[in-house]
Amino acid sequence: MQCMLIGLGFDLVGYVLMTLPYLFMWDFSDEKHAHIMEVLKQRAEAGNNGDAVSAEQQAAAVNADVSD
């Protein structure tokens, strides 16, 4: 019984620690989400067309800095 309680305690602590960043640090506004989805669609289209994309182009496409 004690072994189950210790395991349950670890489980609960892990769940709380895992949830905290999403409660307090999640900063994706709708504009940022829309921008990221557009970048991902562009990458998918480029990949489906067989276009070679260099690492520099991919790094530049990741910029999700959308000023409010």
Stockholm file with secondary structure:
# STOCKHOLM 1.0

chainA/1-68         MQCMLIGLGFDLVGYVLMTLPYLFMWDFSDEKHAHIMEVLKQRAEAGNNGDAVSAEQQAAAVNADVSD
#=GR chainA/1-68 SS CHHHHHHHHHHHHHHHHHHHHHHHSCCCCHHHHHHHHHHHHHHHHHHHTTCCCCHHHHHHHTCCCCCC
#=GC SS_cons        CHHHHHHHHHHHHHHHHHHHHHHHSCCCCHHHHHHHHHHHHHHHHHHHTTCCCCHHHHHHHTCCCCCC
//
